Each structure stands twice: as structure tokens, then as C-alpha cells.
Amino acid sequence: MLKLVNLSNCASDLELIHNSPECLRAFLNQHHLDGLEMMFCDSWDSRVHKKEWIQGVHLRFWPNWLDFWHGNRQELLRQFGSDDQIEACYGALNPAGWLNVYRDNIRKAKMAGAKYLVFHVSQARIPELFNWQFNYSDQEVIEATLEVVNQLVEDIPPDMELLFENLWWPGLTLQNKELTALLLNKVKHSKVGIMLDVGHLMNTNPELKSQDEGIDYVLKIIESLGQYKNYIYGIHLHHSLSGEYIKQSRGIAVPQKNILARAMSHVLKIDEHLPFTSPAVNRILELVQPRYVVHEFMYTSIADWSRKVTTQQQAVRYLGDLTNEKNVYR
């Protein structure tokens, strides 16, 4: 089992590690980590994010993409206002160009020697993030995802795993075994699986009150997948208990000003990305026996990142006396 953390090469994450491979190496060594699940937002600089550390790559994702894929120009102009804004969002003005953005991302992953790719399976227009009145169903999102992915599989090496990540928006929520099977069975790639995001799964149940309740719920959903639970090859490990906020926020009006910034703030209140402290989290790892465990957090500084990783490692009975190690990032 490879023990990883998430990182991107966006400017904010480069600042986090002081644009320094030595800083990143020290962090990985301190926490006895096997490397990174990277997201490439820009060109890959192998001097900073060394190939030896990159185990997986999280492909870029667009929460709202189905109108673009279907060529619904009227809806796109209503949402974005102009072709310039559409192109700024998707990197292209048509689906063929957008697929090339994905292909460029996959090329970087191949150059970096990644063992796996992560692909988000979800869709939500920005107003839907607030009102939860979704225009597309889980099945429609999964069927469209199959259209997209099956045009990309020729660019993915046959020995590279393609792992689909669950969210709480329409798409792969893991609430329906048949739809999960549809996705896994219809992809034209030899190595497909699931990247189980524990916090995202907890977000599908706003009644959860504690980590242990969340763990019980996650175990129940995993078991409900039947044979398809064996396709869970990786875990994004963190927890989210935002049920009260979810229930309260469903009644607020969709903001008319600064909607992008307010949408980001709103989503982060739902998707908390907090470290587990309950040792019951080991029940998930014992059931799944994943190949990859990614300690996936949002972080404000390298010290904050270090504290969250340490906290969760202690919960999962991490081998090593972390309490006796000096935290060089404090």
C-alpha cells in the first residue's frame, strides 16, 4: 500500500513548498510517505516535483461541463456571457479542443511515470451548487463520462490505472450499484477502478453527526456495491461532517454577485477535507485493502499540512513514533 499526499503545481502550492524540492523531500521523509498524487495545472518541472515521487495524477476537472460537451451554446452563453469566457473556462471553444486539454494532461502523467489517473465523475451548474435542483441525472452524467473517456483511452497506457472518483453531485455517487457497474464495465480500458473519496461519500448523507457514524455509513455503502467493491483500488482519506450546513444552505437564494467566489466558499464548507482522529477509520482500510491511500487535505501552510497528515496517520496506526519526531515546519 502506497501512502501519498495530494499536491498540485499551481502557484499557491509552489509557494507552499517554497518552490523547493528540498522542502518537499523533507516533508515526505518526515511523514514516511511514498510520494504524491499530483495535479498538473501547468507545465511539469521535474526539478521540483521529481519523477520518483509522483505515483498518481489527478486529471483536471470541470464541475460544470455537460452543456459544453453537448454543444448547448444557448445555455453556455447564458452562463458565461461570451465565447471568450467559455474558452477561458474550458481551454477551447468546442469538445474536440477540450479533449486535447485532457490529452495534454495525460501526456504529462505519462512523462511523470504515474501509476494511475484520477477522473472526476460529476456535473453541476453553478446555481445548482446552492439550490440542489440538478438538471442532469446520475445516469446521464455517467453515460456522458463514458463518451468522453472512451475518446481518451487510446492516449492512456494500458498498464496505467484509470480510477473514477465519487462526488456528491450527480454522477458517480456510489449510491447505485448498477450505475457504478455501468461505468466500470463500459470503459474501453484494460485497468479501471474506483478512487473512493471518503469525505465526498460522507457528504451524500447530511444526517451524519460523528466520524464513527460516517465510517459506519461508508462501510455500508461499500458493502452495497457487491462485487464492485473489489474495484476500489485507492482511497482519498479525509472526513466531512457538514450535514447541518448542507441542510441550512439549501434554503438560501442563489447569489447574483461574485457568484464564482461565493460558490467556491460554499463548496469548501460542504467538502471539509478534515483529518480522521477516530481509529475506527481502520475498518475502511481493512475492508478495502487499497493500493493507494492519499491523505487528501486543504491546507493553508506547510505547518497546517503537516499537522493534518500527522493527525490522520496517528488515527490509522501509522508505524513509527511520530510523537517523538521534531516538527521542522512549526
RAWONOR-V784295 format. One record per pair of residues at least 6 apart in sequence whose ideal C-beta (glycine too) atoms are under 8 Angstrom apart, sorted by sequence separation. I is the first residue (numbers start at 1). J is the second residue. D is the distance in whole Angstrom. If there is no record, write none. Layout:
# RAWONOR-V784295
((I;J;D) (I;J;D))
This chain:
# RAWONOR-V784295
((7;13;6) (17;23;5) (27;33;8) (62;68;8) (80;86;5) (87;93;5) (91;97;7) (92;98;5) (127;133;8) (128;134;5) (156;162;6) (166;172;5) (167;173;7) (174;180;6) (202;208;6) (208;214;5) (223;229;7) (299;305;4) (17;24;5) (28;35;7) (86;93;6) (90;97;8) (91;98;6) (128;135;7) (165;172;7) (166;173;6) (172;179;7) (222;229;5) (255;262;5) (28;36;8) (67;75;5) (68;76;6) (90;98;5) (92;100;7) (109;117;6) (136;144;8) (164;172;6) (166;174;5) (172;180;7) (184;192;6) (285;293;7) (297;305;7) (314;322;6) (67;76;6) (77;86;8) (80;89;7) (92;101;6) (153;162;8) (184;193;8) (205;214;8) (208;217;6) (299;308;7) (313;322;6) (314;323;8) (7;17;8) (17;27;7) (76;86;5) (83;93;6) (91;101;4) (124;134;6) (125;135;6) (184;194;8) (222;232;7) (38;49;6) (90;101;7) (106;117;7) (123;134;8) (172;183;6) (297;308;5) (67;79;7) (202;214;5) (205;217;5) (297;309;7) (310;322;6) (36;49;7) (123;136;5) (149;162;7) (295;308;7) (180;194;8) (295;309;5) (64;79;8) (202;217;7) (38;54;5) (198;214;8) (201;217;8) (202;218;7) (7;24;8) (35;52;7) (36;53;5) (40;57;7) (201;218;5) (249;266;7) (295;312;5) (310;327;8) (35;53;4) (36;54;5) (37;55;7) (38;56;7) (39;57;7) (68;86;7) (123;141;5) (295;313;7) (35;54;6) (36;55;7) (37;56;4) (38;57;5) (39;58;4) (41;60;7) (122;141;7) (145;164;8) (164;183;6) (35;55;4) (36;56;8) (37;57;7) (38;58;7) (39;59;8) (40;60;8) (121;141;7) (164;184;8) (174;194;8) (198;218;6) (201;221;6) (249;269;8) (275;295;8) (307;327;8) (34;55;6) (37;58;6) (39;60;7) (121;142;6) (123;144;8) (249;270;8) (306;327;6) (68;90;6) (172;194;8) (174;196;8) (275;297;7) (5;28;8) (71;94;8) (273;296;6) (274;297;8) (293;316;8) (306;329;5) (24;48;7) (71;95;7) (121;145;5) (245;269;5) (246;270;6) (273;297;5) (303;327;8) (305;329;8) (306;330;8) (24;49;7) (25;50;8) (28;53;7) (65;90;8) (162;187;7) (214;239;6) (245;270;7) (273;298;5) (5;31;8) (21;47;6) (69;95;6) (119;145;8) (145;171;7) (196;222;7) (214;240;8) (303;329;4) (21;48;5) (62;89;7) (68;95;7) (145;172;8) (162;189;5) (174;201;6) (214;241;6) (242;269;6) (302;329;5) (303;330;6) (5;33;6) (20;48;7) (21;49;8) (62;90;7) (164;192;7) (166;194;7) (173;201;8) (211;239;6) (242;270;5) (301;329;8) (3;32;7) (4;33;6) (7;36;5) (9;38;7) (10;39;8) (19;48;6) (21;50;6) (24;53;7) (69;98;8) (141;170;5) (142;171;6) (162;191;7) (163;192;8) (164;193;7) (165;194;8) (166;195;8) (175;204;6) (242;271;7) (3;33;5) (4;34;6) (6;36;7) (7;37;7) (8;38;7) (9;39;8) (68;98;7) (119;149;7) (140;170;8) (141;171;4) (142;172;7) (161;191;5) (162;192;5) (163;193;5) (164;194;6) (165;195;4) (166;196;7) (167;197;7) (174;204;8) (211;241;7) (240;270;7) (242;272;6) (268;298;7) (3;34;5) (4;35;6) (5;36;6) (6;37;5) (7;38;6) (8;39;4) (9;40;6) (10;41;4) (17;48;8) (141;172;8) (158;189;8) (160;191;7) (161;192;7) (162;193;7) (163;194;6) (164;195;7) (166;197;6) (173;204;6) (210;241;7) (240;271;6) (241;272;7) (281;312;8) (285;316;6) (2;34;4) (4;36;6) (5;37;7) (7;39;8) (8;40;7) (9;41;6) (10;42;7) (138;170;5) (158;190;5) (159;191;7) (161;193;6) (163;195;4) (165;197;5) (168;200;6) (209;241;7) (240;272;4) (2;35;7) (4;37;5) (6;39;7) (8;41;5) (9;42;6) (137;170;6) (138;171;6) (156;189;6) (158;191;7) (167;200;5) (168;201;8) (208;241;6) (239;272;7) (240;273;7) (241;274;8) (275;308;5) (282;315;8) (14;48;7) (136;170;5) (138;172;8) (153;187;7) (166;200;5) (194;228;8) (209;243;7) (238;272;8) (240;274;7) (274;308;8) (275;309;7) (277;311;6) (281;315;5) (282;316;6) (9;44;7) (134;169;7) (138;173;6) (153;188;5) (165;200;7) (166;201;6) (168;203;4) (208;243;6) (238;273;5) (239;274;5) (276;311;8) (277;312;8) (281;316;6) (282;317;6) (9;45;7) (134;170;5) (146;182;8) (150;186;8) (153;189;4) (167;203;8) (168;204;5) (196;232;5) (200;236;8) (206;242;8) (207;243;6) (238;274;6) (239;275;8) (275;311;4) (276;312;5) (279;315;6) (138;175;8) (142;179;6) (146;183;7) (150;187;7) (194;231;5) (195;232;8) (198;235;6) (199;236;7) (202;239;6) (203;240;5) (206;243;3) (238;275;6) (239;276;5) (275;312;4) (277;314;8) (278;315;6) (279;316;8) (138;176;7) (145;183;7) (149;187;6) (150;188;5) (193;231;5) (194;232;5) (195;233;7) (196;234;7) (197;235;8) (198;236;7) (202;240;5) (205;243;7) (206;244;8) (238;276;7) (277;315;5) (279;317;7) (9;48;7) (117;156;7) (143;182;8) (192;231;7) (193;232;7) (194;233;7) (195;234;4) (196;235;5) (197;236;4) (198;237;6) (199;238;5) (202;241;7) (203;242;7) (237;276;7) (276;315;5) (9;49;6) (129;169;8) (139;179;6) (142;182;6) (146;186;5) (149;189;8) (193;233;4) (194;234;8) (195;235;7) (196;236;7) (198;238;6) (199;239;6) (200;240;8) (206;246;4) (275;315;7) (276;316;7) (60;101;7) (128;169;8) (138;179;6) (142;183;5) (146;187;7) (193;234;7) (195;236;6) (198;239;6) (199;240;4) (206;247;5) (7;49;7) (60;102;7) (239;281;8) (59;102;7) (117;160;6) (119;162;6) (121;164;5) (139;182;8) (203;246;7) (116;160;6) (117;161;7) (119;163;7) (121;165;7) (184;228;6) (237;281;7) (60;105;5) (115;160;7) (116;161;4) (117;162;5) (118;163;5) (119;164;5) (120;165;5) (121;166;7) (122;167;4) (124;169;4) (180;225;6) (59;105;5) (79;125;7) (102;148;8) (106;152;7) (114;160;7) (115;161;6) (116;162;7) (117;163;7) (118;164;8) (119;165;7) (121;167;7) (123;169;7) (124;170;7) (175;221;7) (59;106;7) (79;126;7) (110;157;6) (116;163;5) (118;165;5) (120;167;6) (122;169;4) (123;170;6) (174;221;6) (177;224;6) (181;228;6) (184;231;6) (57;105;7) (107;155;7) (122;170;7) (123;171;6) (174;222;8) (177;225;5) (180;228;5) (99;148;7) (103;152;7) (106;155;5) (122;171;4) (177;226;6) (235;284;7) (59;109;8) (102;152;6) (106;156;6) (110;160;7) (121;171;4) (122;172;7) (235;285;7) (4;55;6) (57;108;7) (109;160;7) (120;171;8) (121;172;4) (174;225;7) (177;228;6) (4;56;7) (6;58;7) (57;109;4) (99;151;6) (103;155;5) (2;55;5) (99;152;7) (235;288;6) (57;112;7) (235;290;5) (232;288;5) (234;290;5) (237;293;6) (57;114;4) (63;120;8) (66;123;5) (233;290;6) (234;291;6) (235;292;7) (237;294;7) (238;295;7) (54;112;4) (56;114;5) (59;117;6) (61;119;8) (65;123;6) (67;125;7) (229;287;8) (232;290;6) (233;291;5) (234;292;4) (235;293;5) (236;294;5) (237;295;6) (238;296;5) (54;113;6) (55;114;7) (56;115;6) (57;116;8) (58;117;8) (59;118;6) (61;120;4) (63;122;7) (64;123;7) (229;288;7) (233;292;7) (234;293;7) (235;294;7) (237;296;7) (238;297;6) (54;114;6) (55;115;5) (56;116;4) (57;117;6) (58;118;4) (59;119;5) (63;123;7) (64;124;6) (234;294;7) (236;296;4) (51;112;6) (55;116;7) (56;117;7) (57;118;7) (59;120;8) (63;124;6) (64;125;5) (51;113;5) (56;118;6) (64;126;6) (121;183;7) (222;284;8) (49;112;8) (215;278;7) (44;108;5) (219;283;6) (223;287;8) (40;105;6) (43;108;8) (211;276;6) (215;280;5) (219;284;7) (222;287;6) (46;112;8) (63;129;8) (211;277;7) (212;278;6) (215;281;6) (218;284;6) (222;288;7) (44;111;6) (203;270;6) (211;278;4) (40;108;5) (44;112;6) (203;271;6) (210;278;8) (212;280;5) (215;283;6) (219;287;6) (40;109;7) (211;280;7) (215;284;6) (66;136;6) (163;233;6) (211;281;7) (163;234;6) (165;236;7) (200;271;7) (161;233;6) (199;271;6) (199;272;7) (38;112;7) (66;140;7) (70;144;8) (199;273;6) (238;312;7) (66;141;7) (69;144;6) (199;274;8) (237;312;7) (38;114;7) (118;195;5) (66;144;6) (69;147;7) (69;148;7) (116;195;8) (237;316;8) (37;118;7) (198;284;7) (196;288;7) (196;290;8) (195;292;8) (199;296;8) (197;296;7) (168;270;8) (63;169;7) (56;163;8) (118;234;8) (116;233;7) (116;234;7) (132;250;6) (130;249;7) (131;250;7) (130;250;8) (130;252;6) (130;253;8) (131;254;6) (130;254;5) (130;255;7) (127;254;5) (126;259;6) (130;263;8) (126;260;7) (129;263;5) (130;266;6) (126;263;5) (129;266;6) (129;267;6) (116;292;7) (115;292;8) (56;234;7) (6;236;8) (56;292;6) (55;292;7) (56;294;8) (37;292;7) (37;294;5) (37;296;8) (33;295;8) (27;302;7) (31;306;7) (30;306;7) (33;309;8) (27;305;8) (31;309;5) (23;302;7) (27;306;7) (31;310;7) (31;313;7) (16;299;7) (16;301;7) (17;302;7) (16;302;6) (32;318;7) (32;319;8) (1;289;8) (4;292;6) (6;294;6) (32;320;6) (1;290;6) (2;291;7) (4;293;7) (5;294;7) (6;295;8) (16;305;7) (1;291;6) (2;292;5) (3;293;6) (4;294;5) (5;295;5) (6;296;5) (1;292;7) (2;293;7) (4;295;7) (5;296;8) (6;297;7) (1;293;6) (3;295;7) (5;297;8) (30;325;7) (30;327;8) (30;328;7) (30;329;8) (5;305;8) (26;328;6) (27;329;7) (5;309;6) (3;318;8))
